Amino acid sequence: MKTNTSVLTQLKATLLVCGTLFLASCGGNSSESGGTGSDLTGSIQIDGSSTVFPITEAVAEEFRAEAPDVKVTVGVSGTGGGFKKFVRGEIDINNSSRSIKEEEAKQAQENNISYLELSVTYDGLTVVVHPENNWATSMTVEELKKIWEPAAQGKIKRWNQIRPEWPNEEIHLFGAGVESGTYDYFTEAVVGKSHASRGDYTASEDDNVLVQGVSTDKNGLGFFGYAYYLENKDKLKAITIDDQNDANGKGAIMPSVETVKNGTYAPLSRPLFIYVNSKAAARPEVVKFINFYLDNASELSSEVGYIPLPAEELQKQKQKFNDFVTGLKK
Amino acid sequence: MTNSTRNRIKDKAFQFFGIFCMLIGLVFLGALLVDIITRGLGRIDWDFLTSLPSRRASRSGILTAWAGTLWILLLTSLIAFPLGISAGVYLEEYTKKSKLSSFLEINIANLAGVPSIIYGLLGLEVFVRQMQMGASLLAGALTLSLLVLPIVIVTTREALKAVPPSVRQGSFALGATKWQTTWRQVLPASFGGILTGVILALSRAVGEAAPLIVVGALAYVPFVPSSPNDEFTVLPIQIFNWTSRPQAEFLVNAAAAIIMLLFITFLLNGVAVYLRNKQQKKIKW
């Protein structure tokens, strides 16, 4: 046998091929940079909610034109996963679809991490049914609670248990997975207690799975972000929601850009947040990035399917941030 | 009916059953491929391969994703293969049959069945936090190396077992040491089998998203990593991200990215088959 040398040659050849592919891949980035005047450098690490991801991605993309040498990266560990890193100081900014929880805030304190919450855009959690469902056009929050509360598990199974005039057919539920900020917000708003609901429903972190579920099941009922409803309007029917509080809009209200923006689509319209670590906020590139974020949040959030905050609200957030930054310097 | 006709009927029956079983797999694979290709093939062009991720589906590309995937593949190969093959050689050629060795054997086989996300959690704690590598390519590659090590070890051992003992005995008879025998006779003879295992392992690594997300691989990375310490994304994460977006155009992007991922896997398998065939022609006992 005389194969030993050729084995090595082949291994070398394989490595060489890999190496060449590699160098080819590295060549791409050099031509991109340069251009505009900003001489900021450094990197900004962002992680967290996949709901907030599209808008942060859009901002990061546009920010490249503003400060080409700042490397902004965005992950999607989920709101909770992001906070786990945020409270250890591993990331600069956390995308969040709910407010920070008490225990997360406590951990941050233990690790000497201070932070600022900024709301950047609105989302309207939309309750949807199949288009051929001709009975459920409107629901009260009370009725939603009856369906989703922990006590409903194994008991509330048919439409006519919610309203007697509705058909005696099974109700099939689709909703956000328990790890998501969306789930926490929905349970808080509907059941009255964050992170508490029945467990016997089809749960997915991927909203397209929920869209698929409800749009193919005549007895389906689900909830997810407004953008997913908007993109699938032909396959789904949204339900108007009545919070039985006339102070913020009389009667049942349909989710729309208007009703979410003016707060009448209560309680299911929610702000989406970014959390900024104070140490990061002391860095010029982060300050520039956040200001850029708030300046462009309005335009970019409508582009990716969210509902922009009113201009004066964004201005307030900007003020809040700049006060925070000045406070850090003292 | 005589015994032999009955047996012939049984034979035919099994043959059809076998064809049927094979078709089940093929039909699903075929349907998947047709669906993906009709949706995504038109989207693949030079811009798609060389653009950064973007909020606009039509401008979005997979440059950073496939560059990250290649980095991960290269680093994982460099880490996992020397370790895995050496461990396999040790277990097969050097250890004596004992309780300890069969205990090791069972555990390595079990490791191959551990869910990949567990490796992700392990990698996060050990590489990212304790060894302070951060969410880097190196941490990701080390995590995937752990994930594929059992596959490499087990297939290396199978390949070594397939080498006839007479080859080793002949070598020993001529006065060769164990190392000389292994390096000059056994390893070259089992090269094809080992390579198959190595490629299977790489194919597994290339499709993983879950453990890398846990380790801290990102979804939006606007630069091509230039060293093993850089942050990164990979194709499966980009695909996962795109499929969960509300706008339908992103699904087309996802299909196109899946085609590229399949292409990389086929390329790897093709290289392996080629090298193995070349090698087998040379071996004559």
Interface residues (C-beta under 8 A of the other chain):
Chain A: M1 T3 N4 S6 V7 Q10 T14 V17 C18 G19 L21 F22 S25 C26 G28 N29 E32 Q45 D47 S50 F53 P54 T56 E57 A58 A60 E61 R64 K71 V72 T73 V74 G75 V76 S77 K85 E205 D206 D207 N208 G225 A227 Y228 L230 E231 N232 L300 E303 V304 G305
Chain B: T50 L52 P53 S54 R55 L63 W66 A67 L70 W71 L73 L74 S77 A135 W183 R184 Q185 L187 P188 A189 F191 I213 G216 A217 L218 A219 Y220 V221 P222 F223 V224 S226 E231 N241 T243 S244 R245 P246 Q247 A248 V271 L275 K278 Q279 K282 I283 K284 W285
